[in-house]
């Protein structure tokens, strides 16, 4: 039953659907461009969607295992900020370091919103952490 809840939560993420749409549009653009330049598509299959799903799931499972092993916990507001920044990144600059850009920008926005939660923010505010 827990596995079904995990799949349900995965499928409810708007970033998954936006990523699928983006990879589908990229694949269609690639096939169209190949047909214009070479009079046929070199690979007419939508391999971008396949790579998005397979590689994304493998990387997601790997990162989940690593974060569970390290005991990493993030605030729910950070997850919301990350989803928004990643969605904007997928729309504006698709495929160009989206994870790095989204992670860095979401951390920066979260730090600006609540600087006392980070060591750098505490030093910036002049408070001493125990």
Backbone as JSON, one array per atom type, in Angstrom:
{
  "sequence": "XXXXXXXXXXXXXXXXXXXXXXXXXXXXXXXXXXXXXXXXXXXXXXXXXXXXXXXXXXXXXXXXXXXXXXXXXXXXXXXXXXXXXXXXXXXXXXXXXXXXXXXXXXXXXXXXXXXXXXXXXXXXXXXXXX",
  "N": [[0.82, -1.19, 0.0], [1.98, 1.2, 0.71], [3.71, 1.62, -1.41], [1.98, 2.29, -3.48], [1.1, 4.77, -2.56], [3.47, 6.21, -2.74], [3.9, 6.22, -5.52], [1.64, 7.65, -6.21], [2.15, 10.16, -5.01], [4.4, 10.84, -6.51], [3.32, 11.08, -9.09], [1.67, 13.24, -8.73], [3.26, 15.45, -8.7], [3.88, 18.55, -10.09], [6.18, 19.21, -11.47], [7.12, 16.88, -12.62], [5.25, 16.41, -14.65], [5.6, 18.73, -16.16], [8.27, 18.4, -16.92], [8.04, 16.03, -18.46], [6.42, 17.01, -20.54], [8.15, 18.94, -21.57], [10.34, 17.35, -22.42], [9.05, 15.83, -24.36], [8.3, 17.81, -26.23], [10.85, 18.67, -26.96], [11.84, 16.34, -28.17], [10.07, 16.09, -30.34], [10.75, 18.42, -31.72], [13.4, 17.84, -32.37], [13.11, 15.6, -34.09], [11.65, 16.78, -36.16], [13.49, 18.69, -37.04], [15.57, 17.01, -37.9], [14.3, 15.73, -40.0], [13.95, 17.86, -41.74], [16.59, 18.58, -42.33], [17.9, 16.2, -43.14], [16.16, 14.8, -44.69], [14.96, 12.63, -43.58], [14.21, 11.2, -40.41], [16.79, 10.59, -38.14], [16.61, 9.1, -35.83], [13.55, 8.26, -35.2], [12.16, 7.71, -32.9], [10.94, 8.73, -29.68], [13.27, 9.32, -27.85], [14.12, 11.09, -25.93], [12.07, 11.37, -24.06], [12.02, 8.8, -23.0], [14.6, 8.67, -21.86], [14.3, 10.73, -19.99], [12.41, 9.66, -18.22], [13.53, 7.11, -17.4], [16.28, 7.66, -16.67], [15.8, 9.77, -14.9], [14.24, 8.56, -12.9], [16.03, 6.6, -11.94], [18.14, 8.24, -11.0], [16.68, 9.69, -9.12], [15.92, 7.69, -7.25], [18.47, 6.88, -6.4], [19.44, 9.3, -5.24], [17.56, 9.58, -3.23], [18.12, 7.37, -1.59], [20.73, 8.05, -0.79], [20.24, 10.49, 0.58], [18.55, 9.59, 2.62], [20.29, 7.86, 3.93], [22.17, 9.68, 4.87], [20.59, 11.17, 6.49], [19.32, 13.54, 5.77], [17.2, 16.35, 5.9], [14.72, 18.47, 4.67], [13.02, 21.63, 4.71], [9.48, 22.01, 4.26], [8.7, 24.37, 2.93], [10.96, 24.95, 1.48], [10.91, 22.94, -0.41], [8.68, 23.68, -1.91], [9.57, 26.14, -2.92], [11.74, 25.18, -4.41], [10.39, 23.6, -6.35], [8.98, 25.62, -7.73], [11.1, 27.26, -8.73], [12.48, 25.36, -10.27], [10.51, 24.72, -12.15], [10.25, 27.18, -13.49], [12.83, 27.34, -14.48], [12.82, 25.13, -16.24], [11.06, 26.06, -18.15], [12.2, 28.45, -19.1], [15.05, 28.02, -19.56], [15.5, 25.3, -20.86], [16.94, 22.17, -20.11], [19.47, 23.17, -19.55], [21.51, 22.86, -17.19], [19.48, 22.57, -15.22], [18.96, 21.2, -12.67], [21.12, 22.13, -11.06], [20.86, 24.92, -11.22], [18.22, 25.29, -10.23], [18.44, 24.17, -7.64], [20.42, 25.79, -6.43], [19.29, 28.41, -6.69], [16.87, 28.06, -5.3], [17.79, 27.51, -2.73], [19.0, 29.97, -2.19], [16.78, 31.75, -2.28], [15.28, 30.69, -0.17], [17.06, 31.14, 1.93], [17.15, 33.92, 1.95], [14.53, 34.43, 2.69], [14.42, 33.37, 5.29], [16.94, 33.94, 7.03], [18.0, 33.24, 9.5], [18.01, 30.55, 9.8], [20.19, 29.33, 8.7], [23.73, 28.78, 8.91], [25.33, 30.7, 7.68], [23.47, 32.74, 7.43], [23.0, 33.26, 10.14], [25.49, 34.22, 10.94], [25.53, 36.45, 9.31], [23.45, 37.97, 10.38], [24.54, 38.51, 12.79], [24.14, 36.95, 15.02], [24.99, 34.4, 17.37], [25.53, 31.01, 16.95], [24.74, 28.08, 18.88]],
  "CA": [[0.0, 0.0, 0.0], [2.87, 2.35, 0.75], [4.26, 1.81, -2.75], [0.97, 3.02, -4.24], [1.12, 6.17, -2.1], [4.68, 6.82, -3.28], [3.63, 6.49, -6.93], [0.64, 8.72, -6.26], [2.84, 11.42, -4.74], [5.27, 11.11, -7.65], [2.51, 11.51, -10.22], [1.03, 14.51, -8.41], [4.24, 16.53, -8.78], [3.76, 19.28, -11.37], [7.47, 19.25, -12.15], [7.21, 15.66, -13.43], [4.46, 16.61, -15.85], [6.26, 19.76, -16.95], [9.45, 17.77, -17.5], [7.58, 15.14, -19.53], [5.99, 17.84, -21.65], [9.34, 19.57, -22.14], [11.12, 16.36, -23.15], [8.26, 15.47, -25.54], [8.45, 18.9, -27.21], [12.23, 18.63, -27.44], [11.94, 15.2, -29.08], [9.36, 16.42, -31.57], [11.55, 19.43, -32.43], [14.57, 17.16, -32.92], [12.69, 14.78, -35.23], [11.28, 17.7, -37.23], [14.73, 19.26, -37.56], [16.28, 15.96, -38.65], [13.59, 15.49, -41.27], [14.21, 19.0, -42.62], [17.98, 18.61, -42.75], [18.38, 14.94, -43.72], [15.03, 14.22, -45.43], [14.38, 11.58, -42.76], [14.67, 11.3, -39.02], [17.83, 9.62, -37.83], [15.98, 8.24, -34.83], [12.21, 8.83, -35.04], [11.56, 7.41, -31.59], [11.06, 9.81, -28.71], [14.22, 8.84, -26.86], [14.25, 12.07, -24.86], [11.07, 11.03, -23.03], [12.5, 7.57, -22.37], [15.73, 9.03, -21.0], [13.78, 11.52, -18.87], [11.76, 8.77, -17.24], [14.43, 6.09, -16.85], [17.4, 8.28, -15.96], [15.27, 10.55, -13.79], [13.83, 7.65, -11.82], [17.24, 6.01, -11.36], [18.81, 9.27, -10.22], [15.83, 10.0, -7.97], [16.06, 6.61, -6.26], [19.82, 6.98, -5.86], [19.53, 10.46, -4.35], [16.73, 9.29, -2.06], [18.89, 6.46, -0.74], [21.83, 8.82, -0.2], [19.72, 11.45, 1.56], [18.07, 8.83, 3.78], [21.46, 7.36, 4.65], [22.8, 10.81, 5.56], [19.63, 11.77, 7.41], [19.02, 14.9, 5.34], [15.81, 16.77, 6.01], [14.52, 19.82, 4.17], [11.76, 22.24, 5.12], [8.47, 21.96, 3.2], [8.71, 25.61, 2.14], [12.06, 24.86, 0.53], [10.46, 22.07, -1.5], [7.79, 24.49, -2.75], [10.44, 27.09, -3.63], [12.49, 24.4, -5.4], [9.49, 23.25, -7.43], [8.72, 26.82, -8.53], [12.31, 27.66, -9.46], [12.76, 24.34, -11.28], [9.52, 24.88, -13.23], [10.65, 28.36, -14.25], [14.05, 26.98, -15.2], [12.46, 24.25, -17.35], [10.39, 26.83, -19.18], [13.09, 29.47, -19.68], [16.3, 27.45, -20.04], [15.34, 23.84, -20.76], [18.1, 21.31, -20.3], [20.74, 23.83, -19.26], [21.83, 22.81, -15.77], [18.27, 22.82, -14.44], [19.07, 20.83, -11.25], [22.06, 23.01, -10.36], [20.24, 26.24, -11.16], [17.07, 25.25, -9.34], [18.88, 23.93, -6.27], [21.11, 26.99, -5.94], [18.37, 29.52, -6.55], [15.89, 27.8, -4.24], [18.48, 27.71, -1.46], [19.18, 31.41, -2.03], [15.48, 32.34, -1.94], [14.94, 30.23, 1.17], [17.96, 31.82, 2.86], [16.71, 35.31, 2.02], [13.28, 34.46, 3.42], [14.65, 33.08, 6.7], [18.39, 33.79, 7.16], [18.43, 32.73, 10.8], [18.02, 29.09, 9.77], [21.45, 28.83, 8.18], [24.92, 29.3, 9.59], [25.73, 31.93, 7.01], [22.49, 33.74, 7.81], [23.21, 33.63, 11.54], [26.67, 35.09, 10.95], [25.15, 37.69, 8.65], [22.64, 38.74, 11.33], [25.33, 38.81, 13.99], [23.8, 36.08, 16.14], [25.93, 33.3, 17.56], [24.87, 29.7, 17.05], [25.33, 27.22, 19.93]],
  "C": [[0.86, 1.26, 0.0], [3.46, 2.66, -0.63], [3.28, 2.58, -3.61], [0.93, 4.49, -3.84], [2.34, 6.9, -2.66], [4.47, 7.15, -4.76], [2.62, 7.62, -7.09], [1.29, 10.08, -6.02], [3.75, 11.81, -5.89], [4.47, 11.67, -8.82], [1.79, 12.83, -9.97], [1.98, 15.7, -8.52], [4.1, 17.25, -10.12], [5.06, 19.31, -12.15], [7.68, 18.01, -13.02], [6.46, 15.86, -14.74], [5.07, 17.68, -16.75], [7.52, 19.21, -17.63], [9.1, 16.82, -18.63], [7.16, 15.94, -20.75], [7.18, 18.47, -22.35], [10.16, 18.56, -22.94], [10.38, 15.91, -24.41], [8.41, 16.54, -26.62], [9.86, 18.94, -27.79], [12.42, 17.49, -28.45], [11.25, 15.49, -30.4], [10.14, 17.44, -32.39], [12.78, 18.79, -33.07], [14.2, 16.35, -34.16], [12.34, 15.68, -36.42], [12.53, 18.32, -37.87], [15.52, 18.25, -38.37], [15.61, 15.7, -39.99], [13.8, 16.64, -42.25], [15.63, 18.94, -43.17], [18.42, 17.36, -43.51], [17.3, 14.21, -44.53], [14.45, 12.99, -44.75], [14.92, 11.75, -41.35], [15.7, 10.21, -38.76], [17.3, 8.62, -36.81], [14.59, 8.8, -34.55], [11.54, 8.54, -33.71], [11.8, 8.59, -30.65], [11.98, 9.4, -27.57], [14.4, 9.82, -25.7], [13.29, 11.77, -23.71], [11.52, 9.78, -22.27], [13.65, 7.87, -21.41], [15.28, 9.85, -19.79], [13.2, 10.62, -17.8], [12.76, 7.82, -16.59], [15.56, 6.72, -16.06], [16.94, 9.09, -14.76], [14.87, 9.69, -12.61], [15.05, 7.02, -11.15], [17.98, 7.03, -10.49], [18.0, 9.65, -8.98], [15.93, 8.96, -6.87], [17.44, 6.67, -5.6], [19.96, 8.14, -4.87], [18.68, 10.27, -3.1], [17.47, 8.39, -1.09], [20.02, 7.2, -0.04], [21.32, 9.78, 0.87], [19.16, 10.75, 2.8], [19.24, 8.31, 4.61], [22.15, 8.47, 5.43], [21.87, 11.49, 6.56], [19.29, 13.21, 7.06], [17.53, 15.18, 5.41], [15.73, 18.2, 5.48], [13.15, 20.31, 4.62], [10.76, 22.16, 3.96], [8.45, 23.22, 2.33], [9.84, 25.58, 1.13], [11.67, 23.99, -0.67], [9.56, 22.85, -2.46], [8.61, 25.49, -3.56], [11.21, 26.36, -4.72], [11.61, 24.04, -6.59], [9.21, 24.45, -8.33], [9.93, 27.24, -9.36], [12.64, 26.65, -10.55], [11.78, 24.43, -12.44], [9.87, 26.08, -14.1], [11.89, 28.06, -15.07], [13.75, 26.08, -16.4], [11.81, 25.03, -18.49], [11.36, 27.77, -19.88], [14.33, 28.86, -20.3], [16.24, 25.93, -19.96], [16.65, 23.1, -21.01], [19.43, 21.92, -19.92], [20.96, 23.91, -17.75], [20.63, 23.11, -14.87], [18.43, 22.4, -12.97], [19.99, 21.77, -10.47], [21.45, 24.39, -10.18], [19.1, 26.26, -10.15], [17.49, 25.06, -7.89], [19.52, 25.18, -5.68], [20.17, 28.15, -5.73], [17.35, 29.29, -5.44], [16.53, 27.94, -2.87], [18.65, 29.2, -1.17], [17.88, 32.1, -1.63], [15.08, 31.94, -0.52], [15.78, 30.94, 2.22], [17.55, 33.28, 3.02], [15.43, 35.42, 2.84], [13.47, 34.21, 4.91], [16.15, 32.87, 6.95], [18.85, 33.23, 8.5], [18.51, 31.21, 10.83], [19.33, 28.5, 9.26], [22.61, 29.45, 8.93], [25.36, 30.62, 8.98], [24.77, 33.05, 7.39], [22.66, 34.2, 9.24], [24.44, 34.53, 11.67], [26.35, 36.44, 10.35], [24.33, 38.58, 9.59], [23.38, 39.08, 12.59], [24.97, 37.96, 15.18], [24.81, 34.94, 16.2], [25.13, 32.01, 17.69], [25.52, 28.87, 18.14], [26.12, 26.09, 19.35]]
}
